Amino acid sequence: MNKRIFLTGASGCIGHYLTEVFMQETNHELFLLVRNPDKLKVDCKARTGVNIFQGDLAEIENFSDLLKTIDVAILAATIWGGEEESFEINVVKNLQLMNLLNPEKCEQVIYFSTASILDNNNKLLKEAGKIGTDYIKSKYECYSQLPQQKIYQKITTVFPTLVLGGDGNKPYSHLSAGMADVVKWIKLARWFQADGSFHFIHARDIAQVVRYLADNPTNTHRELVLGNKGLTVNQAVEEICDYLGKKIYFRLPLSIWLANFFIKVFQVQMAAWDRFCLDYRHFTYENVVNPATFGLTAYAPTLGDILQERMI
């Protein structure tokens, strides 16, 4: 059965992939809310049933009549900086949008949070709410208020880990935009060992998971961390070197005390959140999901796939 799907943030990196996947793989009717339609590079005229609305989450009440008719709301729009604006959009307006939906009509809300607000056991990381960036603190606050929403049982919260993706027709994620610098520094980094670990996921794989979730709603609140299998920093360096054909003959341990020594000696100024991340180091989570979790074929499950896509 075709559904009416409302998507915010369609002009962003993940939003482009979401729009493309839903257009190409479903017949759902799409309602895309974008501040600047010129930034949306997907050919929305490729099929019928794709509706573009120029607007801002700050004025989401202007779309209240439409929202009452929506089957699935996908909330991917976000503000990255500025304390007041981040709180207003990432918290107040996202919650207002949820409250404008008709709980009797709406099957599911897929709300984009961030894995940065979780600890290794997928519980709230208190430091994220206290010393996180404006973006992270706003995501922490919005997530904390979800249980009070009348549509809570129909909310699926997704927590992307490190997001990669982008191409000539889609904006690059922050990480993919800096991939060339990573490759440049790998010649030096391959001689050192570091203590740390993380997950990553490609925006196209996020879109695949979200499409599956939209077609398979539940009446129970779901929380899903999106990512591929965890990698240590050392494994990541090895994978990149293997792809680039760079040999590793030996590696020197780069301990945290040495990093702290240089920070102190050179009086490096670090924000409280950056310092916390340096000490915390292991941003890994339990039960991460990706397309393979749902029997789907992943687009980029390895760092080699990411590098090949960027043709580095």
C-alpha positions in Angstrom: 0.0 0.0 0.0 1.3 3.4 -0.9 2.0 5.8 2.0 2.2 9.5 2.4 5.7 10.3 3.7 6.8 13.7 5.0 10.6 14.3 5.0 12.5 17.2 6.5 16.2 17.8 5.6 15.8 16.5 2.1 18.5 18.9 0.8 21.2 17.5 3.2 23.6 14.6 2.6 21.4 11.9 4.2 18.3 13.6 2.9 19.4 13.3 -0.8 19.9 9.6 -0.4 16.6 9.2 1.4 14.8 11.1 -1.4 16.5 9.0 -4.1 15.8 5.7 -2.4 12.2 6.4 -1.8 11.7 7.7 -5.3 13.4 4.8 -7.0 12.4 1.9 -4.8 8.8 2.8 -3.7 5.6 4.3 -5.0 5.0 6.2 -1.8 3.8 9.8 -2.2 6.6 12.1 -0.9 6.3 15.5 0.7 9.7 17.2 1.0 10.2 20.2 3.2 13.2 22.2 2.2 14.4 25.8 2.9 16.0 26.2 -0.5 14.7 24.0 -3.3 17.7 24.9 -5.5 19.9 22.8 -3.1 17.9 19.7 -3.9 19.7 18.0 -6.7 17.5 14.9 -7.1 15.4 14.9 -10.2 12.0 15.1 -8.4 10.2 15.1 -11.8 11.4 11.6 -12.5 8.1 10.3 -11.3 4.8 11.5 -10.1 3.9 11.8 -6.4 6.9 13.9 -5.3 5.8 17.2 -3.7 8.3 19.9 -2.7 7.4 22.5 -0.1 9.6 25.5 0.4 9.6 26.2 4.1 11.4 26.0 7.4 11.0 24.0 10.5 10.8 27.3 12.4 7.4 27.7 10.8 6.2 24.1 10.9 2.8 25.1 12.1 2.1 26.4 8.6 2.0 22.7 7.5 -0.4 21.5 10.2 -3.2 20.5 7.8 -0.8 18.5 5.7 0.8 16.8 8.7 -2.5 15.5 9.9 -2.7 13.4 6.7 0.8 11.9 6.9 1.5 8.1 7.4 5.2 8.3 8.0 7.2 11.3 9.1 11.0 11.2 8.7 12.8 14.0 10.7 16.3 14.3 9.3 16.7 18.1 9.3 19.1 19.6 11.9 20.9 22.7 12.8 24.6 22.2 13.5 25.6 25.3 15.5 24.4 28.3 17.5 22.9 27.6 20.9 19.6 29.3 20.6 18.9 28.2 17.0 20.0 24.6 17.7 17.6 24.4 20.6 14.7 26.1 18.8 15.0 23.8 15.7 16.5 20.6 16.9 14.3 20.5 20.0 11.2 22.8 20.1 10.2 22.5 16.4 10.9 18.8 16.0 8.7 18.1 19.0 6.1 20.5 17.7 6.1 18.7 14.4 5.5 15.4 16.2 2.6 16.9 18.1 1.0 18.1 14.8 0.8 14.6 13.5 -2.5 12.6 13.9 -1.7 9.6 16.1 -4.6 7.8 14.6 -3.4 8.3 11.1 0.4 8.4 11.4 2.0 4.9 11.5 5.5 5.9 12.4 7.9 8.8 13.1 11.5 8.1 12.2 13.5 10.6 14.2 17.2 11.2 13.5 19.3 11.7 16.7 23.1 11.0 16.9 25.1 8.2 18.5 27.2 10.9 20.1 24.7 11.2 22.9 25.0 7.5 23.9 27.6 5.6 25.9 29.1 2.2 25.0 25.9 0.5 26.5 23.5 2.6 24.3 22.5 4.6 27.4 22.5 8.4 27.6 26.0 9.8 27.9 25.7 12.5 30.6 28.7 14.4 29.4 26.9 14.9 26.0 24.2 16.8 27.7 26.6 18.9 29.9 29.6 19.7 27.7 28.6 18.6 24.2 28.5 21.0 21.3 25.3 23.0 20.7 24.2 20.3 18.2 24.9 17.4 20.6 23.3 19.1 23.6 20.2 19.8 21.5 19.9 16.2 20.4 20.4 15.1 24.0 17.5 17.3 25.1 15.1 16.4 22.3 15.7 12.6 22.9 15.1 13.2 26.7 11.7 14.7 25.9 10.5 12.0 23.5 8.8 9.8 26.2 6.4 12.7 27.0 5.1 12.9 23.4 1.7 11.5 22.7 3.0 9.6 19.7 6.0 8.1 21.6 5.1 4.5 21.0 5.2 5.1 17.2 8.6 6.9 17.3 11.6 5.0 15.9 14.8 6.9 17.0 17.8 6.3 14.8 21.3 7.1 16.0 23.7 7.4 13.1 27.4 6.8 13.9 30.1 8.4 11.7 28.3 9.2 8.4 30.1 9.1 5.0 28.7 9.8 1.6 28.1 12.3 -1.1 29.0 12.7 -4.8 28.7 15.2 -7.7 24.9 15.4 -7.2 24.7 15.1 -3.5 26.4 17.2 -0.7 29.3 15.4 1.0 29.1 14.6 4.6 31.6 16.4 6.9 33.8 13.2 7.0 33.7 12.4 3.3 34.5 16.0 2.5 37.7 15.6 4.5 38.6 12.1 3.2 41.4 13.5 1.0 43.1 14.9 4.1 42.9 11.5 5.8 44.6 9.9 2.8 47.3 12.6 2.9 48.1 12.1 6.6 48.0 8.2 6.3 51.6 8.2 5.2 52.5 9.5 8.7 49.8 7.8 10.7 50.7 4.3 9.5 53.9 4.5 11.7 51.9 4.9 14.9 49.4 2.8 17.0 46.5 4.6 18.8 43.9 3.5 21.3 40.4 4.1 20.0 37.5 2.6 18.1 34.4 3.7 16.2 31.6 2.7 13.8 30.8 4.3 10.4 28.0 4.0 7.9 27.3 5.3 4.4 24.4 7.6 3.9 23.0 5.4 1.2 23.0 2.5 3.7 21.1 4.7 6.2 18.5 5.4 3.5 18.1 1.7 2.8 17.5 1.0 6.5 15.0 3.9 6.8 13.1 2.7 3.8 12.8 -0.7 5.4 11.6 0.8 8.7 9.0 3.0 6.9 7.6 -0.1 5.3 7.6 -2.1 8.5 6.2 0.0 11.3 5.5 -1.2 14.9 3.5 0.0 17.8 6.5 -0.1 20.1 9.1 2.6 20.4 12.3 1.5 18.7 15.9 2.7 19.1 18.5 1.7 16.6 22.2 2.7 16.3 23.2 2.8 12.7 26.6 1.6 11.8 28.8 -1.1 10.4 30.9 -3.4 12.6 33.2 -1.5 15.0 36.8 -0.7 13.9 39.8 0.1 16.0 41.8 3.1 14.9 44.6 0.7 14.1 42.4 -1.5 12.0 41.1 1.6 10.1 44.7 2.7 9.3 45.6 -0.8 8.2 42.5 -1.0 5.8 43.3 2.4 4.3 47.0 1.5 3.8 46.0 -1.9 2.2 43.7 -0.1 -0.2 46.4 2.5 -1.1 49.1 -0.1 -1.3 51.1 1.5 1.5 53.2 -0.9 3.5 53.5 -0.8 7.3 56.9 -2.1 8.5 56.6 -1.1 12.2 54.4 1.0 14.4 55.1 3.1 17.5 52.6 3.3 20.3 51.0 6.8 20.6 49.8 6.8 24.1 47.2 9.2 25.6 49.7 10.5 28.2 52.0 11.7 25.3 49.1 13.5 23.7 48.3 15.1 27.1 51.9 16.1 27.5 52.0 17.9 24.1 48.6 19.6 24.9 50.1 20.9 28.2 53.5 21.9 26.8 52.2 23.7 23.8 49.1 25.1 25.7 46.7 23.8 23.1 43.2 25.1 23.7 40.6 22.5 23.5 36.8 22.7 24.1 35.5 20.6 27.0 33.8 18.2 24.6 36.9 17.7 22.4 38.9 17.0 25.5 36.3 14.5 26.7 36.4 12.7 23.4 40.2 12.5 23.5 40.0 10.8 26.9 36.9 8.6 26.1 38.3 7.3 22.8 36.0 4.3 22.3 32.9 5.4 20.5 31.4 2.0 20.0 27.9 0.7 20.7 25.9 -2.5 21.2 23.7 -4.1 18.6 24.4 -1.7 15.7 22.2 -2.2 12.7 22.8 -1.7 8.9 21.2 -3.1 5.7 22.5 -6.6 6.4 20.6 -6.7 9.7 17.4 -6.6 7.6 18.5 -9.0 4.9 19.4 -6.2 2.5 22.7 -5.7 0.6 24.9 -3.0 2.0 26.3 -0.4 -0.4 29.6 0.4 1.5 30.3 -2.0 4.5 34.1 -1.4 4.5 36.4 1.6 4.4 37.7 0.2 1.1 34.3 0.6 -0.4 34.3 4.2 0.8 37.7 5.0 -0.7 36.7 3.3 -4.0 33.6 5.4 -4.2 35.6 8.6 -3.7 38.1 7.2 -6.4 41.1 8.1 -4.2 
